[in-house]
Every structure is written in C-alpha cells, then in structure tokens.
Amino acid sequence: MRLVLQTLEVARGHDGFLRGKPEPALLVAVYRTDGAHPASLVGRLLLRAQVKSGMPCSVELDARELRYEARFATTERLLALVLSVEENTGDGVAALYTLFENPAKLLIYNAGESVPSPLSLEEWAKRECRAPTAHAIEVLRDGGSLEELAESDQFIAASAFTVGAHARSNEVWRMQFVARDERNDWTLLVRMRVD
C-alpha cells in the first residue's frame, strides 16, 4: 500500500488577527481492519505545509508518502484518516499525533449526520467510499472532541476514506477540511495505491 500526499489546495486561510498566513499541519494515519477485530495502525506521518503565496493557492507536497507492505485477507480494509490543524505552538499537533497510536480510543461519524451515531474505526471502515471524494467526519476521543486536545493549535477538520485491501486500486482522493467558522478551507489531494 502506498498513500502519496500530492497537493494541498488552500481556498481560504486564516491565522488570526495580524498573524499572517495559515500554517497547515496535516496528520495522516492508515489503519487496517477486518471488521471483526480492533483496527491496527500501519503507519502515520505529519506534514507541515508552507503557504507562501496569496490565497487561493496550491502547495506542492513533494509527493510525501506512507508505505506499508503486508499480505491482506480478503475481508480486510484500509482506512485513511487525516486531521488538519492550523499550527501555532505545536503542542496540540503533538497530542493529536500521539492519539493515532490508540485507535480503540477513537470514534468517528460522518459530519453531515443530523443525528450522530459514532462508530469505532473498524465499524466505520465497513462503509463504501467512492473516489474521488473522501468523507468529512467528526472524531471523538474518549467521548470528547479533538478541539480540546488540540489546545493552542486550532483544530480545523477531519476527513477519511476506506478501501478494500485485497483488490488492486490506484485512485486520487480529495480530502476537504473546512473549519466551523469557514475561515480555513483546505483540500488535500492524495493517491492511494494498493497492489
């Protein structure tokens, strides 16, 4: 499996009054699950993107990638989860990055649900996702929101998609992150390849 981070499109960005351009931090994790057993982290990475021009703009990410080699059962799925943060001190980014190591503490649900029904990662991974659009999601940690854990860094949004691990695929996914106040609106383009 290869997950390649290609481009970050910044439609809108805000870092606070008189603080300049946003400093996007993207926290990426990939999990494997067969739906019956707890999800397992297979890899994670942190990418800090530099917005150098006026917005809207695109930031090339130099094809940063996450690789994982394994044999998969026919029932297994891969779940890609990305959190976006406007970084200030870095303390919240570190706390969120550490959180990826404990998938049992995470619950997710689609952001558009009128009545939220949080699911474990292994349950959510059973859902069908069709490229190119990933799902905007909400993530809970031990029942609490990630905004609290992010502390001085501003949590923007989360996005996820899932694919079968046993079938070949090579798709580009669009993962959109829109802050609640809509001052930050970013889209990450990633390519997920399973051979």
Order of alpha helices (4+ residues) and beta strands (2+ residues): beta-beta-beta-beta-beta-alpha-beta-beta-alpha-beta-beta-alpha-beta-beta-beta
